[in-house]
């Protein structure tokens, strides 16, 4: 992880950055605030424009909390 970047563990609620590809989605990182997640998605989108590798776009989505009953 780079200096100045704050990521939270995958078990915590917050916002996630998702890589949207031609054949599905893949979660890339989670952050405690929307602003941090949007900043990271912006950086990743700029990088993917310079170095395309199949990722179409990086999006920010809220993390859905799982119910404890199943």
N, C-alpha and C positions, 0 to 999 in steps of 0.2 A: 504494500500500500504506500502511496506517495505521501510525503509530508504535507500537512494541512488538510488532508482528506479525513472525514469522519464517516465511518461505516458502522452500522449496528449489526449485531448477530442476527442470524436468520430467524430466530424465535421471537424477536421483538416486533411490535407494531410500528408503523410509520409509512414510508413510501418506498417503492421499489422502482428500479430502472429495468426496463424490459427491452431486449433486442428483438425486434419484429423481423422475421426472415420470410422468405417465400413460402416455406412449408411449416410455419409455426412460430412460437415465441420461446425465448429463453431468458430467465431472470439473471441479471448481471450483478446487481448490488442492492442493498437496502440502506436507507438513511432515516434519521429521526425526524427531519423536517422536509417539507415539500421543496423549499428553496434549494437545499443541498442536492436533492435528487434532480431537480431541473437543471442546476448548474452542471452536474456530472453528465446528464443526458446531452446537454448542449455541447460539452467538450467531446463526448464520444461521437456525436453526429458530425462535428467538424473533422474529427480524425478519420471517420469512415468515408467522408467525401474525398479526402486526400488519398486514402488507401483502401479502396473497396475490396471486401472479402465475402460478399454475399449477404451482409446485413443491410436491410432496407432502411430501417429507422430505429432510433432508441426513443422509447416513450416512458413517461412517469405514470405510475398507477398506485393508488392506495393499497396497502397491504390489508387483505381481508382476514380478520381474526377468525380462527377456527373455533367452533363450538366445543365445549368440553364433553358433551354427551355423545360425540361421534360425528 
